[in-house]
Amino acid sequence: MGGGVSHRGSHGTRYAGNRVTIPVAGSAAIARRVAAAARWLAVAVGFAIPISVAADGALVAAFALAWVTSGDYAGKWRAVRDNPAALAAVALFALLAIGTLYGPAPTDLALAQLGKYQDLLLVPMLVSVFTDLRFRRYAVRAFLAGMLVTLALSYLIGLKLFPEGVFRGTPADPTVFRLHVTQNFFMAYAAFALACLARSDSNQAQRGLLYAAAFLALFNVIFMVQGRTGYLVVAALLMFFLFERTGWKSIAIGAVALALLTGGAFFGSTSFRDAVNRGITEFSQWQPERPADSSIGWRLEFYAQTLRMIQERPIAGVGTGGFPLAYGEQVKGTGRVNPGHPHSEYLLMAAQLGVSGLAAFLALLVMHWTASRRVSPPIDRSLASGLVLAMALGCLFNTLLLDHSEGLFYCWLIGVLCAGVEPGPKAT
């Protein structure tokens, strides 16, 4: 019959009647192109993270689609199986998924909460994509490019070169695309990353430019944008940077430098001084037996009430997404605020999943730290270790893994950098 007649086209495509069969070689070429597109989409995510929630969400979705359709599932599984950073992220997400099966939260609320942690699944996807050092370089530089745009605009806002309302911030608190907590967290890490790049650059002119950019970012965090989390993170990363350079001998030097920097910030920066004084005043005025009415007071109240919740449900917690309902029931009729989360990722994990949740989150950070110390080359090792340190500290007073921008940033960058993990003992 006519449908059984076949012939070969000029490019090797076989035609059988009305059917077109693409040869295996062509399918492999398409898969390679899709895999390349996935890498570039993942790089672009880094630029979008500090700038646009809509853009980073669209890019992540496009990356996930390209990753799924690019094939080589055996190779991807091997990359994930051999990478402790990826396995830790999958394990924590699996535990959070189990947490949706119990507790007071209805299914839709529990799944919505689980969805906020879905960036954990980016870690295994990214470690299988960024096996090429060049693309890890591109990704880090894409994020820093986004932060340099933010930095330049922040200075312009601070210098009153933009009318108020064009961007989010004001000259007194010159944020650009994000809230001050988020921008300061990102900028603190960007200052550290720029200094690390400067330290490893052999070109004197480029090294000078990178150190200058790092200084401007540091100044922006401490003297311009309000955000106590950023102050803590930038101080810790400064000490870590000095420690990596000269070891324990630098601790004393770093402590003196930090003290001078803190003193300079206190007397030279109105926003820093006001934040410190306000924090001290609010802390001293907090009374546990009365509903709080200040930022620090609310945080202390959230911590105290959450610890009580954990004490009552220490084994399994209230389930994923159950925190606001359980907390609301606990403070019902007291006039206290229901925060939705306790402003600490450690406490939130313990409240939702019990001791197993806290242990899993701590295990994630420990495994990511140990994996970061096996990343090669040394510059990526420093960047990965600094990222884990920043996250561990920031999560003391914020739910950074739950928050969209900070959680995406951490999972994206740890996945990118830990793709360079080498097997064997800790790197020196």
C-alpha positions in Angstrom: 0.0 0.0 0.0 1.0 3.6 -0.4 1.4 4.1 3.3 4.1 1.5 3.4 6.4 3.2 0.9 9.3 5.0 2.6 12.2 7.1 1.4 15.0 9.1 3.0 15.2 12.9 2.8 18.3 14.9 2.0 19.2 15.3 5.8 18.6 11.7 6.8 15.0 12.1 7.9 13.0 9.0 7.1 9.5 9.4 5.7 7.0 6.5 5.9 3.8 7.5 4.2 2.5 10.5 6.2 4.7 9.7 9.2 8.1 11.4 9.9 10.6 9.6 11.9 13.5 11.7 13.4 16.7 9.7 13.6 18.3 9.1 17.0 21.2 11.4 16.2 18.8 14.3 15.6 17.0 13.6 18.9 20.4 13.7 20.7 21.2 17.0 19.1 17.9 18.5 20.2 18.5 17.2 23.8 21.9 18.8 23.8 20.4 22.1 22.8 17.7 21.9 25.4 20.3 21.1 28.1 22.4 24.1 27.0 19.2 26.2 27.2 18.6 24.9 30.7 22.1 26.0 31.8 21.7 29.5 30.4 18.2 29.8 31.9 19.7 28.8 35.3 22.4 31.5 34.8 19.8 34.1 34.1 18.0 33.2 37.3 21.0 34.6 39.2 20.6 38.0 37.6 16.8 38.1 38.2 16.9 37.1 41.9 17.8 40.5 43.4 15.7 42.4 40.8 12.3 40.8 40.0 10.1 38.1 41.6 8.1 37.8 38.4 11.2 37.3 36.3 12.9 34.8 38.6 9.7 32.8 38.9 9.3 32.6 35.1 13.0 31.7 34.6 12.9 29.0 37.2 9.8 27.5 35.6 11.5 27.6 32.1 14.6 26.0 33.6 12.7 23.2 35.2 10.9 22.5 32.0 14.1 22.4 30.0 15.8 20.2 32.7 13.0 17.7 32.6 12.9 17.5 28.7 16.6 17.4 28.1 17.0 13.7 28.9 20.1 12.0 30.2 18.2 10.9 33.4 20.9 8.3 34.3 23.6 10.9 34.2 21.4 13.3 36.3 20.7 10.6 38.8 24.4 9.8 39.2 25.2 13.5 39.8 22.5 13.8 42.5 23.4 10.4 44.1 27.0 11.4 44.5 26.3 14.9 45.8 25.6 15.3 49.6 24.3 18.8 49.2 21.6 17.6 46.8 20.7 14.6 48.9 20.3 16.8 52.0 17.9 19.1 50.2 15.8 16.2 48.9 15.6 14.7 52.4 14.4 17.9 54.0 11.8 18.4 51.3 10.6 14.8 51.7 10.2 15.3 55.5 8.2 18.5 54.9 6.0 16.6 52.4 5.3 14.0 55.1 4.4 16.9 57.4 1.5 17.7 55.2 -0.2 14.5 56.1 -1.1 15.5 59.7 -1.7 18.6 61.8 -4.5 21.2 61.9 -3.8 22.7 58.5 -6.3 21.8 55.7 -4.7 20.1 52.7 -4.7 23.2 50.5 -2.9 25.3 53.2 -0.4 22.5 53.9 0.4 22.1 50.2 0.7 25.8 49.8 3.3 25.9 52.7 5.1 22.9 51.1 5.2 24.9 47.8 7.2 27.6 49.5 10.0 25.1 50.1 10.0 23.7 46.6 13.2 25.6 45.8 15.0 22.8 47.7 14.3 20.6 44.7 16.4 23.1 42.6 19.5 21.9 44.4 19.6 18.4 42.8 18.6 19.8 39.5 21.4 22.4 39.5 24.2 20.1 40.6 23.5 18.0 37.6 23.6 21.0 35.3 26.6 23.0 36.4 29.3 20.4 36.0 31.1 22.8 33.7 33.2 25.3 35.7 32.7 28.0 33.1 28.9 28.1 33.8 29.4 28.2 37.5 31.5 31.3 36.8 28.8 32.8 34.6 26.1 32.1 37.3 28.0 33.8 40.1 28.8 36.8 37.9 25.1 37.0 36.8 24.0 37.4 40.4 26.8 39.9 41.1 25.7 41.9 38.0 22.2 42.1 39.4 23.6 43.2 42.8 25.8 45.9 41.1 22.8 47.3 39.4 21.0 47.3 42.8 24.1 49.0 44.4 24.3 51.7 41.8 20.6 52.5 42.1 20.8 52.5 45.9 23.5 55.1 45.9 21.6 57.2 43.4 18.5 57.0 45.7 20.6 57.8 48.7 22.0 60.9 46.9 18.5 62.0 46.1 19.0 61.7 42.3 15.7 59.9 41.9 12.4 61.3 43.0 10.7 59.3 45.8 8.3 56.6 44.5 10.4 55.5 41.4 11.8 52.7 43.5 10.9 51.1 46.8 13.2 53.0 49.1 13.9 56.6 50.3 17.2 58.5 50.8 17.0 57.5 54.5 16.6 53.8 53.6 17.7 53.4 49.9 16.3 50.0 49.0 15.7 49.4 45.3 13.8 46.2 44.3 13.5 44.4 47.6 12.6 45.1 51.3 15.6 46.3 53.3 16.0 42.9 55.1 16.3 41.1 51.7 18.5 43.7 50.1 20.9 43.9 53.0 21.2 40.1 53.2 22.0 39.9 49.5 24.3 42.9 49.6 26.3 41.5 52.6 26.9 38.4 50.6 27.7 40.3 47.5 30.4 42.3 49.4 31.9 39.1 50.5 31.8 37.5 47.0 33.4 40.6 45.4 36.2 40.5 48.0 36.8 36.8 47.3 36.9 37.4 43.6 39.3 40.3 44.1 41.6 38.2 46.3 41.9 35.5 43.6 42.3 37.9 40.6 45.9 38.2 39.3 45.2 41.4 37.3 46.0 44.3 39.6 43.6 46.8 37.9 40.7 44.3 38.1 41.6 43.4 41.6 41.4 47.1 42.6 38.0 47.5 40.9 36.6 44.4 42.7 37.8 45.5 46.1 36.4 49.0 45.5 33.0 47.5 44.6 33.2 45.3 47.7 33.8 48.3 49.9 30.9 50.2 48.3 28.7 47.2 49.0 29.9 47.0 52.6 29.3 50.7 53.1 25.8 50.3 51.6 24.9 47.6 54.1 26.3 49.3 57.2 25.8 53.0 56.6 22.9 53.3 54.2 20.3 50.5 54.2 18.5 49.6 57.5 18.5 45.9 58.3 19.9 44.2 61.4 20.3 40.8 59.7 22.6 42.4 57.2 24.7 43.8 59.9 25.2 40.4 61.5 25.8 38.6 58.2 28.3 41.2 56.9 30.3 41.1 60.2 30.5 37.3 60.2 31.5 37.2 56.5 34.2 39.8 57.1 35.7 37.6 59.9 35.4 34.5 57.7 37.1 36.3 54.8 40.0 37.3 57.0 40.2 33.8 58.5 40.5 32.2 55.1 43.2 34.6 54.2 45.6 34.2 57.1 44.0 31.6 59.5 43.5 32.1 63.2 46.1 34.9 63.3 43.6 37.1 61.6 40.9 36.7 64.2 42.5 39.4 66.5 43.0 41.7 63.5 39.5 41.1 62.4 38.0 41.7 65.8 39.8 45.1 66.0 38.7 46.0 62.5 35.1 44.9 63.3 35.2 47.0 66.5 36.4 50.1 64.6 33.9 49.5 61.8 31.1 49.1 64.3 32.1 52.3 66.2 32.4 54.2 62.9 29.0 52.9 61.9 27.4 53.9 65.2 28.8 57.4 65.2 28.7 58.0 61.4 25.5 56.3 60.3 22.1 57.6 61.6 20.3 54.5 60.4 22.8 52.1 62.0 22.7 54.1 65.3 18.9 54.3 65.3 18.6 50.6 64.6 20.9 49.7 67.5 19.4 52.2 70.0 15.9 51.1 69.0 16.8 47.5 69.4 18.2 48.0 72.9 15.2 50.1 74.0 12.7 47.6 72.7 14.5 44.7 74.3 14.7 46.3 77.7 11.0 47.3 77.6 9.7 43.8 76.6 7.6 42.2 79.3 6.7 38.5 78.7 3.4 38.7 80.6 2.0 41.5 78.4 1.4 41.6 74.6 4.3 43.1 72.8 4.0 46.4 70.9 7.4 46.8 69.2 9.6 45.0 66.6 12.0 43.4 69.0 9.2 42.8 71.5 7.1 40.9 68.9 10.1 38.8 68.0 10.8 37.9 71.6 7.1 37.1 72.1 7.0 34.9 68.9 10.1 33.0 70.2 8.6 32.5 73.6 5.2 31.3 72.3 6.8 29.1 69.7 9.1 27.4 72.3 5.9 26.7 74.3 4.3 25.2 71.2 7.4 23.0 70.6 7.4 21.9 74.3 3.8 20.7 73.9 4.4 18.9 70.6 8.1 17.9 70.6 8.0 14.7 68.5 6.0 15.5 65.3 5.1 19.1 65.7 1.9 20.6 64.2 2.6 19.6 60.6 3.7 21.5 57.6 1.5 24.6 57.3 0.0 24.1 60.8 2.0 26.8 62.6 -0.4 29.8 62.1 -3.4 27.8 63.1 -1.8 26.3 66.2 -0.2 29.6 67.2 -3.5 31.4 66.8 -5.3 28.9 69.0 -2.5 29.2 71.6 -2.8 33.0 71.9 -6.5 33.2 71.3 -8.1 35.8 73.6 -4.7 37.2 74.8 -4.5 40.2 72.5 -1.2 38.9 71.1 -0.3 39.1 67.4 -0.3 35.9 65.2 2.7 36.2 63.0 2.2 33.4 60.6 5.7 32.2 61.3 8.1 32.7 64.3 10.8 34.7 62.5 13.3 32.0 62.9 13.7 29.1 60.5 15.1 26.8 63.3 12.0 27.4 65.5 9.6 27.0 62.5 11.1 23.7 61.5 10.9 22.5 65.1 7.3 23.7 65.5 6.1 22.1 62.2 8.0 18.8 62.3 9.2 18.4 65.9 12.8 17.4 66.8 13.1 15.5 63.5 12.4 18.7 61.6 15.0 20.7 63.5 17.5 17.9 63.2 16.9 17.6 59.4 17.4 21.4 58.9 20.6 21.3 61.0 21.7 18.3 59.0 21.1 20.2 55.8 23.3 23.1 57.0 26.0 20.7 58.2 26.0 18.7 55.0 26.1 21.8 52.9 29.0 23.1 54.9 31.0 19.9 54.6 30.2 19.8 50.9 31.2 23.4 50.5 34.7 22.5 51.9 35.1 19.9 49.1 34.2 22.3 46.3 36.9 23.1 43.8 38.5 25.5 42.8 39.3 27.4 46.1 37.4 30.5 45.1 34.2 28.5 44.7 34.9 26.8 48.0 35.1 30.2 49.7 31.9 31.4 48.1 30.0 28.2 49.0 31.2 28.2 52.6 30.3 31.9 53.0 26.9 31.2 51.6 26.2 28.5 54.2 27.5 30.7 57.0 25.3 33.6 55.9 22.2 31.3 55.7 22.9 29.7 59.1 23.1 33.1 60.8 20.3 34.7 59.0 17.9 31.9 59.8 18.4 32.6 63.5 16.2 35.7 63.2 14.3 35.1 59.9 12.6 32.3 58.0 15.0 32.7 55.1 14.4 29.3 53.6 10.6 29.9 53.7 10.9 33.4 52.2 10.8 33.4 48.4 13.8 35.6 47.5 16.2 34.4 50.2 15.2 30.8 49.9 15.5 30.8 46.1 18.9 32.6 46.3 20.3 30.1 48.7 19.0 26.9 46.9 20.1 28.3 43.6 23.6 29.3 44.5 24.3 26.3 46.7 23.2 24.1 43.8 25.4 26.0 41.4 28.5 26.0 43.6 28.2 22.5 45.0 28.1 21.1 41.5 31.8 21.4 41.9 32.1 19.1 44.9 35.0 16.7 44.6 34.9 13.2 46.1 37.3 12.4 48.9 38.4 14.1 52.2 38.0 17.8 53.0 39.9 20.1 50.7 42.6 22.2 52.2 
